Amino acid sequence: MTRFTPPKVAWIPVLALTATAWGGVEAPSAQAQELPWLRRGRVSLDFAPSFWTWDFRYGLAPDGAKAVEPLGMDLTASPLGSDVLPQLRDLEANLARALNDPSYRVRLGVSNALVDQGVLTFPFRLEVGLTDWLTLGAMVPLVRPRSEILFSLEADSISADVGPSPYATDPGTVARFLEDFRLTVEAAGAAHPGDPAVSQAEAYLEALSLAYSQATVFPVSKSAAGTQLQARLDALRASLGALGFPGVPGSLPLASGYFDAESFGAFLASNSMRAPPLEDWTTLWSLGDIEITAAVRLFRGGFQADSMGNLPFLRYQLGLGGLVRLGTGEQDDPNRFLDVSPGDGQMDLEGSVFGVVEMGRRLGAWGRLRYGMQREGEILRRIAAPGEALPNWGRLAPLLRTPGNYLELDLNPRFHLSPNLTLGVRYHSWSKGEDAYALQPIDPEILERLDYPPAGLLNQETEESLQEVGFSATYSSVEAFDRGEASLPVHLRATYFQSIAGSGGQTPKGGRFEAGITLYRSFWGRKAPIPPDPETPGR
């Protein structure tokens, strides 16, 4: 079940101090607060923190149908094996050769995970009205992502057959075993070339050597796999002994026990994984992607009062906008599983159309349609398919990422309860095309050149869509200030969104809360106070 936790109110004193320092100013009417343009000579300061939390996602069922899934689903497995840990696949293949069992699968135990993620964003926006129809601005966001992870692994003789490898816990014993076995097989091969017993021993030794070196897990002593491996060693020792070469070691080095929380944490920290434990973390505040904006007002009508001071029944404004989103945000950490990225790390170009319409004294609406083109950028990431939640360090590669373009629609019909207060409904729709990843040249001073899986694995489940419905409220003392009835012009707004539909496989499903304050000051082009208007909406 999705949990929504309201953000801490530590930013409220910041709002109060900002409002005090910005006081004694004039501002446009409350009906235009959400529109991104200002009158000539006006400067606006906006602070609009938001908090988004989710523990479910819009995923894909095994048959490809849309499904709602818990975030911890990829880490929940019975048993935990190579589907989640692709590193184990080569180990699995070589153990299958050593066991003469093509159906063999590595089993670490039964894993369960509960995951809750969120992002707290503090955006600071400053805009300047150069003319009555052109406004320029910039937004600087501070971002703080978090993940809460409750992970458990239960392993016993029923659910698991591997544990911490003796190659990691006692490498000397493994090295001596392999060396003694190799010398015996080589001697037998020199004396009896082509003998079936020698060929079987060579294949077994090769598979074991690769299995020991490919992962930090290995079959446990007295498990079914461990017992079968020892039985094959005993048979080969007898066969080579019959040929006159009794030097095969009598005991195969096996794992001494199954995984527990401590040993699995050590496995994640090993050289093959190089990852921190699966535990709660909250990133310190970091800079997000800075935005540079421009807004142009195209049409404005119905806001001129007649000789009786009454406004027309229909009033409207329409404009165009442009945005450049700089790649200043920090990218997610490729060594931390389930990380949340504070920024994209590449430049975006965006165009938009927006407007407001008012009808009579009570009804109104504003809306915005945006289309963004996301430019390519370089990124370090572990190459893995979406379900492979714990890819090993050997899959870390420099990549060229080209994110898909996006389309966003925001509509807000609302009702004026009074001159200062409005309530409304918000509808938000967002969709994005598929990302594309391509492997970049390897710098040998940073990474070893490896045989990577196809970079196209990362393209999967990156075409996304999300629909949200919200409820909004605004309060404004702007018009009262213009009439001399308020000491401070303040425009406050708050919206709570809940997702209602989505697609893509990895799209968050949860709740989102936004709150904001906008303050204005005129530095040139100041106008006289506006007299009371009997037809102001809500009066």
ZALO-871229 format. One record per residue (C-alpha): residue number from 0; residue in one letter; y, x negated, z negated. Coordinates in Angstrom, 2 decimals. Each point is the difference from the previous one (the first is absolute). Layout:
REM ZALO-871229
(NUM A (Y X Z))
...
REM end
This chain:
REM ZALO-871229
(0 M (0.00 0.00 0.00))
(1 T (3.39 -1.38 0.95))
(2 R (2.10 -0.94 -2.99))
(3 F (3.80 -0.06 0.14))
(4 T (1.79 -2.15 -2.54))
(5 P (3.82 0.34 -0.05))
(6 P (1.81 -3.31 0.31))
(7 K (1.54 -1.52 -3.07))
(8 V (3.58 1.06 -0.59))
(9 A (1.29 -3.51 -0.57))
(10 W (2.18 0.36 3.11))
(11 I (1.98 2.94 -1.42))
(12 P (2.44 -2.28 -1.92))
(13 V (0.51 -1.90 3.25))
(14 L (1.05 3.24 1.69))
(15 A (2.40 0.81 -2.80))
(16 L (1.64 -3.43 0.04))
(17 T (0.26 0.05 3.79))
(18 A (1.60 3.43 -0.05))
(19 T (2.52 -1.10 -2.62))
(20 A (0.96 -3.09 1.95))
(21 W (0.32 2.02 3.23))
(22 G (1.94 2.89 -1.55))
(23 G (3.40 1.36 1.02))
(24 V (-0.94 0.42 3.67))
(25 E (-0.06 2.76 2.56))
(26 A (-3.03 1.07 2.07))
(27 P (-1.02 2.35 2.83))
(28 S (-1.34 3.48 -0.62))
(29 A (-3.39 0.49 -1.62))
(30 Q (-1.41 1.48 3.19))
(31 A (0.17 -3.37 1.78))
(32 Q (-1.46 -2.26 -2.69))
(33 E (-3.32 -0.59 1.77))
(34 L (1.63 -0.88 3.33))
(35 P (0.32 -3.73 0.73))
(36 W (3.66 -0.08 1.06))
(37 L (3.29 -0.15 -1.87))
(38 R (3.64 0.80 0.66))
(39 R (2.27 -2.83 1.05))
(40 G (0.78 -2.41 -2.81))
(41 R (-2.69 1.22 -2.38))
(42 V (-2.64 -2.18 -1.63))
(43 S (-3.13 1.42 -1.59))
(44 L (-2.27 -1.57 -2.58))
(45 D (-3.46 1.56 -0.20))
(46 F (-2.86 -0.67 -2.40))
(47 A (-3.19 1.99 0.63))
(48 P (-3.10 -1.22 -1.89))
(49 S (-3.36 1.40 1.04))
(50 F (-3.49 -0.10 -1.47))
(51 W (-3.14 0.62 2.03))
(52 T (-3.43 0.13 -1.64))
(53 W (-3.44 0.78 1.43))
(54 D (-3.67 -0.35 -0.90))
(55 F (-1.41 1.77 3.06))
(56 R (0.31 -0.63 3.71))
(57 Y (-0.52 1.85 3.25))
(58 G (-3.18 -1.73 1.10))
(59 L (-2.87 0.41 2.41))
(60 A (-3.47 1.33 -0.69))
(61 P (-3.04 -1.92 1.38))
(62 D (-0.04 2.35 3.02))
(63 G (3.67 -0.77 0.75))
(64 A (1.37 3.32 -1.32))
(65 K (3.13 0.08 -2.15))
(66 A (-0.65 -0.11 -3.74))
(67 V (1.88 -0.46 -3.26))
(68 E (-1.39 -3.01 -1.86))
(69 P (0.73 -1.74 -3.32))
(70 L (1.61 -3.43 0.39))
(71 G (-2.89 -1.59 -1.87))
(72 M (-2.56 1.29 2.49))
(73 D (-0.40 -3.31 1.85))
(74 L (-0.79 -1.78 -3.28))
(75 T (-2.46 2.68 -1.12))
(76 A (-3.48 -0.77 1.28))
(77 S (-3.62 0.49 -0.97))
(78 P (-0.93 -2.70 0.55))
(79 L (2.92 -2.39 0.48))
(80 G (-0.92 -2.18 2.94))
(81 S (0.98 -1.33 3.39))
(82 D (1.76 3.23 1.06))
(83 V (2.76 -0.83 -2.51))
(84 L (-0.49 -3.79 -0.09))
(85 P (-0.39 -1.17 3.64))
(86 Q (-0.50 -3.55 -1.27))
(87 L (-3.53 1.04 -1.03))
(88 R (-1.17 0.80 3.52))
(89 D (-0.95 -3.56 0.97))
(90 L (-1.71 -0.42 -3.38))
(91 E (-1.82 3.27 0.57))
(92 A (-1.21 -1.12 3.45))
(93 N (-1.33 -3.34 -1.26))
(94 L (-1.70 1.49 -3.03))
(95 A (-1.62 2.52 2.34))
(96 R (-1.36 -2.95 2.02))
(97 A (-1.25 -1.76 -3.11))
(98 L (-1.65 3.22 -1.21))
(99 N (-1.38 0.99 3.42))
(100 D (1.63 3.39 -0.67))
(101 P (2.62 1.11 2.59))
(102 S (0.90 3.03 -2.13))
(103 Y (1.10 -2.04 -3.02))
(104 R (3.45 0.85 -1.42))
(105 V (1.93 -1.79 -2.75))
(106 R (0.65 2.20 -3.06))
(107 L (2.51 -1.05 -2.69))
(108 G (-0.23 3.23 -2.02))
(109 V (1.78 3.32 -0.25))
(110 S (3.80 -0.24 0.19))
(111 N (2.63 2.59 -0.89))
(112 A (3.76 -0.15 0.39))
(113 L (3.01 2.14 -0.85))
(114 V (3.19 -1.10 1.75))
(115 D (3.55 1.31 -0.35))
(116 Q (2.90 -1.57 1.92))
(117 G (3.73 0.51 0.11))
(118 V (3.30 -1.43 1.20))
(119 L (3.33 0.17 -1.83))
(120 T (2.97 -0.66 2.28))
(121 F (3.65 -0.55 -0.95))
(122 P (2.11 0.16 3.21))
(123 F (3.72 -0.82 -0.13))
(124 R (2.00 1.25 2.99))
(125 L (3.61 -0.73 0.91))
(126 E (1.67 1.77 2.95))
(127 V (3.49 -0.17 1.50))
(128 G (1.69 2.62 2.19))
(129 L (1.80 -2.07 2.61))
(130 T (1.18 3.14 1.79))
(131 D (-0.59 3.71 -0.42))
(132 W (-2.94 -0.29 2.38))
(133 L (-1.47 -3.49 -0.68))
(134 T (-1.60 -1.20 -3.26))
(135 L (-1.65 -3.37 -0.62))
(136 G (-2.22 -0.82 -2.96))
(137 A (-2.63 -2.18 -1.61))
(138 M (-2.82 0.66 -2.42))
(139 V (-1.64 -2.54 -2.30))
(140 P (-3.23 1.15 -1.72))
(141 L (-1.72 -1.44 -3.05))
(142 V (-3.69 0.86 -0.04))
(143 R (-2.63 -0.06 -2.73))
(144 P (-3.56 0.96 1.04))
(145 R (-2.86 0.46 -2.47))
(146 S (-3.75 0.56 0.00))
(147 E (-2.12 1.28 -2.85))
(148 I (-3.67 -0.89 0.53))
(149 L (-2.93 0.91 -2.22))
(150 F (-3.06 -1.75 1.45))
(151 S (-3.50 -0.23 -1.44))
(152 L (-3.24 -1.52 1.22))
(153 E (-3.33 0.91 -1.59))
(154 A (-2.93 -2.16 1.04))
(155 D (-3.64 0.12 -1.12))
(156 S (-3.47 -0.41 1.46))
(157 I (0.21 3.45 1.61))
(158 S (3.44 -0.17 1.62))
(159 A (0.28 -3.71 0.82))
(160 D (-2.04 -2.97 1.16))
(161 V (2.61 -2.82 0.05))
(162 G (2.24 -1.76 -2.50))
(163 P (2.14 -3.15 -0.25))
(164 S (-1.58 -2.60 2.26))
(165 P (-1.56 -3.12 -1.52))
(166 Y (1.79 -1.87 2.79))
(167 A (3.20 0.74 -2.00))
(168 T (-1.36 -0.08 -3.57))
(169 D (-2.42 -2.96 0.36))
(170 P (0.64 -1.75 3.33))
(171 G (-1.93 -3.16 -0.98))
(172 T (-3.27 1.88 -0.42))
(173 V (0.43 1.71 3.37))
(174 A (0.85 -3.29 1.73))
(175 R (-3.11 -1.73 -1.43))
(176 F (-2.22 2.94 1.00))
(177 L (1.26 0.04 3.59))
(178 E (-0.24 -3.80 0.33))
(179 D (-3.58 -0.19 -1.33))
(180 F (-1.01 2.93 2.22))
(181 R (1.66 -1.57 3.06))
(182 L (-1.68 -3.41 -0.49))
(183 T (-3.42 1.64 -0.32))
(184 V (0.49 2.17 3.09))
(185 E (1.24 -2.96 2.06))
(186 A (-2.98 -2.10 -0.99))
(187 A (-2.42 2.82 0.78))
(188 G (1.71 0.61 3.34))
(189 A (-0.28 -3.67 0.96))
(190 A (-3.72 -0.02 -0.78))
(191 H (-0.82 3.46 1.40))
(192 P (2.58 0.89 2.68))
(193 G (-0.18 3.61 1.11))
(194 D (-2.26 1.12 -2.83))
(195 P (0.64 3.69 -0.86))
(196 A (0.26 -0.79 -3.73))
(197 V (2.67 -2.62 0.70))
(198 S (1.94 2.33 2.31))
(199 Q (-0.03 2.76 -2.62))
(200 A (1.17 -2.43 -2.69))
(201 E (2.83 -1.27 2.24))
(202 A (1.22 3.54 0.69))
(203 Y (-0.20 0.92 -3.68))
(204 L (1.89 -3.13 -1.05))
(205 E (2.72 0.55 2.58))
(206 A (0.50 3.63 -1.07))
(207 L (0.11 -0.96 -3.70))
(208 S (2.49 -2.83 0.61))
(209 L (2.36 2.31 1.86))
(210 A (-0.42 2.77 -2.59))
(211 Y (0.90 -2.33 -2.86))
(212 S (3.14 -1.24 1.75))
(213 Q (1.26 3.30 1.42))
(214 A (0.88 1.88 -3.18))
(215 T (0.23 -0.31 -3.75))
(216 V (-2.70 2.63 -0.53))
(217 F (-3.77 -0.37 0.23))
(218 P (-3.12 2.00 -0.92))
(219 V (-0.73 0.25 -3.71))
(220 S (-3.14 -1.38 -1.55))
(221 K (-2.65 2.76 -0.43))
(222 S (1.87 2.36 2.37))
(223 A (-2.01 1.28 2.94))
(224 A (1.81 -2.36 2.39))
(225 G (-0.29 -2.95 -2.38))
(226 T (-3.71 0.59 -0.56))
(227 Q (-0.61 0.24 3.75))
(228 L (1.94 -3.22 0.71))
(229 Q (-2.03 -1.84 -2.66))
(230 A (-3.24 1.39 1.44))
(231 R (0.89 -1.33 3.46))
(232 L (0.80 -3.40 -1.53))
(233 D (-3.38 -0.03 -1.76))
(234 A (-1.80 0.82 3.26))
(235 L (1.82 -2.74 1.91))
(236 R (-0.66 -2.53 -2.77))
(237 A (-3.70 0.79 0.24))
(238 S (0.02 -0.28 3.81))
(239 L (1.79 -3.38 0.01))
(240 G (-2.17 -1.21 -2.87))
(241 A (-3.08 0.74 2.09))
(242 L (1.48 -2.31 2.66))
(243 G (0.30 -2.75 -2.59))
(244 F (3.67 0.46 -0.98))
(245 P (0.19 1.48 -3.53))
(246 G (3.68 -0.87 -0.64))
(247 V (1.45 3.51 0.39))
(248 P (1.82 0.95 -3.24))
(249 G (-1.83 2.57 -2.05))
(250 S (2.97 2.10 -1.15))
(251 L (2.69 1.53 2.18))
(252 P (3.54 -0.06 -1.56))
(253 L (1.01 3.65 -0.49))
(254 A (2.84 1.82 -1.72))
(255 S (-0.62 0.31 -3.73))
(256 G (1.61 3.41 -0.45))
(257 Y (1.86 2.89 1.59))
(258 F (3.75 0.34 0.36))
(259 D (2.18 1.24 -2.84))
(260 A (3.79 0.37 -0.20))
(261 E (0.56 -3.68 -0.82))
(262 S (-2.32 -1.43 2.63))
(263 F (1.29 2.37 2.70))
(264 G (3.55 -1.12 -0.82))
(265 A (-1.16 -3.60 0.41))
(266 F (-1.56 0.97 3.34))
(267 L (3.35 1.39 1.23))
(268 A (1.73 -3.21 -1.14))
(269 S (-2.55 -2.26 1.74))
(270 N (0.88 -2.14 3.02))
(271 S (-1.67 2.48 2.32))
(272 M (2.19 2.92 -1.18))
(273 R (3.15 -1.54 -1.59))
(274 A (1.25 3.32 -1.36))
(275 P (1.27 1.15 -3.42))
(276 P (-2.00 2.53 -2.04))
(277 L (0.06 3.71 0.81))
(278 E (2.42 1.00 -2.73))
(279 D (3.38 1.65 -0.56))
(280 W (3.03 -1.80 1.36))
(281 T (3.68 0.69 0.51))
(282 T (2.07 -2.23 2.24))
(283 L (3.39 -1.14 -1.25))
(284 W (3.04 1.40 1.77))
(285 S (0.30 -1.39 3.49))
(286 L (2.31 0.48 2.95))
(287 G (-1.10 2.61 2.53))
(288 D (1.06 0.35 3.63))
(289 I (3.81 0.07 0.31))
(290 E (1.43 2.61 2.37))
(291 I (3.17 -0.16 2.11))
(292 T (1.12 3.45 1.20))
(293 A (2.55 1.66 2.28))
(294 A (0.70 3.74 0.31))
(295 V (2.09 1.79 2.62))
(296 R (1.16 3.61 -0.32))
(297 L (-0.19 1.80 3.35))
(298 F (0.88 3.63 -0.69))
(299 R (1.66 1.88 -2.84))
(300 G (0.96 3.65 0.08))
(301 G (0.81 2.98 -2.18))
(302 F (1.68 -1.88 -2.84))
(303 Q (3.57 1.07 0.86))
(304 A (1.13 2.94 -2.14))
(305 D (1.90 2.90 1.59))
(306 S (3.45 1.24 -1.07))
(307 M (-1.61 1.80 -2.97))
(308 G (-1.75 -3.15 -1.19))
(309 N (-3.47 1.21 1.05))
(310 L (-2.53 -2.24 1.72))
(311 P (-2.05 1.21 2.99))
(312 F (-3.47 1.39 -0.76))
(313 L (-1.74 -2.86 1.90))
(314 R (0.90 -3.63 -0.67))
(315 Y (-1.78 -3.10 1.34))
(316 Q (0.11 -3.77 0.36))
(317 L (-2.19 -2.25 2.19))
(318 G (-0.25 -3.76 0.31))
(319 L (-2.04 -3.02 1.09))
(320 G (-1.08 -3.02 -2.01))
(321 G (-1.37 -3.48 0.51))
(322 L (-1.76 -2.32 -2.42))
(323 V (-1.22 -3.58 -0.09))
(324 R (-2.54 -0.65 -2.76))
(325 L (-0.20 -3.71 -0.74))
(326 G (-3.28 -1.65 -0.91))
(327 T (1.22 -1.17 -3.39))
(328 G (-2.69 1.70 -2.07))
(329 E (-2.85 -1.96 -1.54))
(330 Q (-3.38 0.66 1.62))
(331 D (-3.08 0.92 -1.99))
(332 D (-2.12 -2.80 -1.46))
(333 P (-3.12 -0.53 2.18))
(334 N (-1.84 -1.43 -3.02))
(335 R (0.56 3.08 -2.18))
(336 F (-2.19 2.93 0.89))
(337 L (1.73 3.41 0.04))
(338 D (3.45 -1.57 0.11))
(339 V (3.01 2.18 0.92))
(340 S (2.55 -1.60 2.30))
(341 P (3.68 0.05 -1.11))
(342 G (1.06 -0.41 3.65))
(343 D (-1.29 -0.28 3.54))
(344 G (1.30 -3.47 0.75))
(345 Q (1.07 0.79 3.58))
(346 M (3.04 1.57 1.65))
(347 D (0.18 3.71 0.85))
(348 L (2.41 1.77 2.35))
(349 E (0.66 3.69 -0.58))
(350 G (1.96 2.82 1.61))
(351 S (0.67 3.40 -1.54))
(352 V (1.69 3.35 0.50))
(353 F (1.20 2.04 -2.98))
(354 G (2.12 2.99 -0.82))
(355 V (0.92 2.83 -2.32))
(356 V (0.48 3.72 0.54))
(357 E (1.52 2.56 -2.40))
(358 M (-0.06 3.79 0.28))
(359 G (2.29 2.09 -2.15))
(360 R (0.46 -0.76 -3.66))
(361 R (-3.57 -0.56 -1.15))
(362 L (-2.26 -1.47 2.68))
(363 G (-0.16 -3.45 1.55))
(364 A (-2.32 -2.71 1.21))
(365 W (0.05 -3.62 1.04))
(366 G (-2.53 -2.03 1.95))
(367 R (-0.75 -3.37 1.52))
(368 L (-2.35 -1.28 2.71))
(369 R (-0.70 -3.74 0.14))
(370 Y (-1.97 -2.18 2.41))
(371 G (-0.70 -3.62 -0.85))
(372 M (-1.34 -2.92 1.99))
(373 Q (-1.65 -2.63 -2.20))
(374 R (0.17 -3.51 1.34))
(375 E (-2.82 -2.54 -0.19))
(376 G (-0.17 -2.49 -2.84))
(377 E (-2.32 -2.64 -1.45))
(378 I (-2.17 0.71 -3.01))
(379 L (-2.86 -1.57 -1.98))
(380 R (-2.85 2.44 -0.60))
(381 R (-3.75 0.07 -0.57))
(382 I (-1.66 1.46 3.08))
(383 A (-2.20 2.93 -0.97))
(384 A (-0.75 3.58 0.93))
(385 P (1.49 2.70 -2.28))
(386 G (-3.19 0.54 -2.04))
(387 E (-0.49 -3.72 -0.65))
(388 A (2.08 0.05 -3.16))
(389 L (-0.83 -3.53 -1.22))
(390 P (0.13 -2.39 2.98))
(391 N (-0.56 -3.69 -0.76))
(392 W (2.60 -2.75 0.23))
(393 G (-1.51 -1.37 3.22))
(394 R (1.40 3.06 1.80))
(395 L (3.61 -0.87 -0.88))
(396 A (1.83 -0.64 3.28))
(397 P (3.51 -0.21 1.45))
(398 L (0.56 3.10 2.10))
(399 L (2.61 1.52 2.28))
(400 R (0.47 3.59 -1.10))
(401 T (1.65 2.61 2.22))
(402 P (0.42 3.17 -2.07))
(403 G (-0.06 3.35 1.75))
(404 N (3.23 1.87 0.63))
(405 Y (0.81 2.93 -2.29))
(406 L (1.54 3.46 0.19))
(407 E (1.50 1.73 -3.05))
(408 L (1.38 3.50 -0.51))
(409 D (1.85 1.24 -3.10))
(410 L (1.21 3.61 -0.43))
(411 N (1.79 1.50 -3.02))
(412 P (0.93 3.72 0.07))
(413 R (1.86 0.92 -3.22))
(414 F (1.77 2.69 -1.92))
(415 H (3.37 -0.33 -1.74))
(416 L (-0.27 1.42 -3.51))
(417 S (3.61 -0.92 -0.77))
(418 P (2.75 -2.21 1.42))
(419 N (-1.62 -2.97 -1.75))
(420 L (-3.73 0.68 -0.02))
(421 T (-2.53 0.38 2.83))
(422 L (-3.77 0.39 0.05))
(423 G (-2.13 -0.62 3.04))
(424 V (-3.37 -0.68 1.56))
(425 R (-0.74 -3.33 1.69))
(426 Y (-2.50 -0.61 2.79))
(427 H (-0.81 -3.57 0.98))
(428 S (-2.25 -1.08 2.86))
(429 W (-0.84 -3.59 0.90))
(430 S (-2.35 -1.46 2.60))
(431 K (-0.69 -3.55 1.20))
(432 G (-1.94 -1.49 2.88))
(433 E (-2.86 -2.48 -0.32))
(434 D (0.78 -3.58 -1.04))
(435 A (-1.22 -2.95 2.07))
(436 Y (-1.14 -3.36 -1.41))
(437 A (-0.61 -3.24 1.89))
(438 L (-1.21 -3.34 -1.33))
(439 Q (2.63 -2.76 -0.04))
(440 P (-0.53 -3.76 0.47))
(441 I (-1.40 -1.65 -3.14))
(442 D (2.01 -2.69 -1.81))
(443 P (-2.68 -2.43 -1.27))
(444 E (2.28 -1.09 -2.85))
(445 I (-0.03 3.54 -1.40))
(446 L (-3.34 1.53 1.01))
(447 E (-3.30 -1.27 1.33))
(448 R (-0.88 1.15 3.48))
(449 L (-2.77 2.56 -0.47))
(450 D (-2.00 2.45 2.08))
(451 Y (1.93 3.13 -0.85))
(452 P (-1.16 3.55 0.64))
(453 P (2.03 1.92 2.62))
(454 A (3.60 0.57 -1.11))
(455 G (-0.28 3.50 1.45))
(456 L (-1.91 1.07 -3.13))
(457 L (3.40 0.28 -1.68))
(458 N (1.21 2.49 2.62))
(459 Q (-2.35 2.64 -1.35))
(460 E (1.48 2.92 -1.98))
(461 T (3.60 -1.16 0.52))
(462 E (1.05 3.02 2.07))
(463 E (1.34 2.27 -2.72))
(464 S (1.78 3.27 -0.65))
(465 L (1.30 1.69 -3.14))
(466 Q (1.58 3.36 -0.77))
(467 E (1.79 0.77 -3.28))
(468 V (1.70 3.03 -1.50))
(469 G (2.59 -0.34 -2.73))
(470 F (2.55 1.82 -2.09))
(471 S (3.57 -1.26 -0.20))
(472 A (3.02 0.59 -2.22))
(473 T (3.54 -1.31 0.34))
(474 Y (3.00 0.15 -2.29))
(475 S (3.49 -1.00 1.11))
(476 S (3.36 -0.11 -1.74))
(477 V (1.67 -1.32 3.15))
(478 E (1.83 3.19 1.02))
(479 A (1.03 0.66 -3.60))
(480 F (1.45 -3.51 -0.12))
(481 D (1.90 0.57 3.24))
(482 R (1.50 3.14 -1.57))
(483 G (0.93 -1.92 -3.13))
(484 E (-2.61 1.82 -2.10))
(485 A (-2.33 -2.98 -0.71))
(486 S (0.71 -3.49 -1.23))
(487 L (-2.74 -1.70 2.02))
(488 P (-1.47 0.79 3.43))
(489 V (-3.76 -0.31 -0.35))
(490 H (-2.71 1.12 2.39))
(491 L (-3.50 0.04 -1.51))
(492 R (-3.21 0.86 1.78))
(493 A (-3.69 0.08 -0.83))
(494 T (-3.13 0.84 1.99))
(495 Y (-3.68 0.10 -0.83))
(496 F (-2.43 -0.32 2.93))
(497 Q (-3.70 0.81 0.08))
(498 S (-2.17 -0.95 2.96))
(499 I (-1.73 2.93 1.70))
(500 A (-1.72 -1.58 3.00))
(501 G (-0.67 -3.38 1.54))
(502 S (-2.28 -2.12 2.12))
(503 G (-0.85 -3.58 0.79))
(504 G (-2.60 -1.10 -2.52))
(505 Q (2.31 -1.95 -2.34))
(506 T (3.02 2.35 -0.34))
(507 P (1.12 0.53 -3.64))
(508 K (-0.27 3.51 -1.45))
(509 G (2.11 0.56 -3.08))
(510 G (3.35 0.95 -1.48))
(511 R (3.42 -1.48 0.66))
(512 F (3.20 0.45 -1.98))
(513 E (3.49 -0.90 1.22))
(514 A (3.29 0.19 -1.85))
(515 G (3.43 -1.18 1.09))
(516 I (3.69 -0.24 -0.73))
(517 T (2.77 -0.54 2.58))
(518 L (3.54 -1.03 -0.90))
(519 Y (2.98 -0.32 2.34))
(520 R (3.36 -1.66 0.11))
(521 S (2.75 0.07 2.64))
(522 F (1.72 -3.28 0.79))
(523 W (2.04 1.22 2.98))
(524 G (0.56 3.28 1.77))
(525 R (0.18 1.85 -3.35))
(526 K (0.58 3.75 0.32))
(527 A (1.72 2.48 -2.27))
(528 P (-2.13 2.01 -2.47))
(529 I (-1.74 3.01 1.56))
(530 P (1.25 3.36 -1.29))
(531 P (-2.54 2.55 -1.30))
(532 D (-1.87 1.80 2.81))
(533 P (-1.09 3.59 -0.69))
(534 E (-2.85 -0.33 2.49))
(535 T (-1.57 -3.16 -1.43))
(536 P (-3.81 0.44 0.10))
(537 G (-1.34 1.39 -3.26))
(538 R (3.25 1.52 -1.25))
REM end
